[in-house]
Amino acid sequence: MTAALSLGDRPQLRRGVRVSTDPLSQAPILLFPEGVLFLNETAAAVIRHCDGSRTVAHMVQAIDEIYDGVAVGDVLSLVADLVAQRLMVVDRG
């Protein structure tokens, strides 16, 4: 990623990546062509809000209504990690 993620950015999953549920454990997972990533509930909630139309700030506010004490830095870190892994893209406009 060339620039730091900001609260005004609008992240979304890259084409071919989707959120699903593991059939054995019922845990939320992120499926992508090269594999699978198991998610905790909070990460899954953040990713479900990454639809390309909501800003990171709006996502943090929505997630904070579900889970108390969601840190902005944690959301930024999660999204930045997924961008770095090429599982998510960001619209900076």
C-alpha positions in Angstrom: 0.0 0.0 0.0 1.5 3.3 -1.0 -0.4 5.6 1.4 -1.7 5.2 5.0 -5.3 4.4 5.3 -7.5 7.3 6.4 -11.0 7.6 7.9 -12.4 8.9 4.7 -11.3 5.9 2.6 -13.9 3.4 1.3 -12.7 -0.2 1.5 -14.2 -3.2 -0.2 -13.3 -6.8 -0.8 -11.3 -7.4 -4.0 -13.1 -9.3 -6.8 -13.1 -13.0 -6.1 -13.0 -12.6 -2.3 -16.0 -13.2 -0.1 -17.1 -13.7 3.5 -18.6 -17.1 4.3 -19.0 -19.6 7.1 -16.9 -22.6 7.7 -19.2 -25.6 7.3 -17.5 -27.5 10.2 -16.9 -24.9 12.9 -19.5 -22.3 11.8 -16.8 -19.7 12.2 -16.8 -16.7 9.8 -14.2 -17.1 7.1 -12.8 -15.0 4.2 -12.6 -17.1 1.0 -10.2 -16.1 -1.7 -8.6 -17.9 -4.7 -5.4 -18.8 -2.8 -7.1 -20.0 0.4 -9.1 -19.2 3.4 -8.7 -16.9 6.4 -10.6 -17.6 9.6 -12.0 -14.5 11.2 -13.2 -13.6 14.7 -16.7 -12.1 15.0 -15.5 -8.5 15.2 -13.2 -8.8 12.1 -16.1 -10.4 10.2 -18.4 -7.5 11.2 -15.8 -5.0 10.0 -15.4 -6.8 6.7 -19.1 -7.1 6.1 -19.3 -3.3 6.4 -16.5 -2.9 3.7 -18.9 -2.5 0.8 -17.1 0.4 -1.1 -19.8 2.9 -0.2 -19.0 3.4 3.6 -16.0 5.3 4.8 -13.8 3.8 7.5 -15.2 6.3 9.9 -18.8 5.2 9.2 -17.7 1.6 9.6 -16.1 2.3 13.0 -19.3 4.0 14.2 -21.5 1.1 13.0 -19.3 -1.5 14.6 -19.0 0.4 17.8 -22.9 0.2 18.1 -22.6 -3.6 18.0 -19.3 -4.1 20.0 -18.4 -1.7 22.9 -15.0 -0.2 22.8 -14.0 -0.8 19.2 -10.7 1.1 18.6 -10.3 3.1 15.4 -6.7 1.9 15.2 -7.8 -1.7 15.3 -10.2 -1.2 12.4 -7.6 0.7 10.4 -5.0 -2.0 11.1 -7.3 -4.8 10.0 -8.2 -3.1 6.8 -4.6 -2.1 6.1 -3.5 -5.7 6.6 -6.2 -7.0 4.2 -5.1 -4.4 1.6 -1.5 -5.5 2.1 -2.5 -9.1 1.5 -4.4 -8.0 -1.7 -7.7 -9.2 -0.3 -9.2 -5.7 -0.2 -9.0 -2.5 -2.3 -9.6 1.1 -1.1 -11.3 4.0 -2.9 -9.6 7.1 -1.7 -12.1 9.4 -3.5 
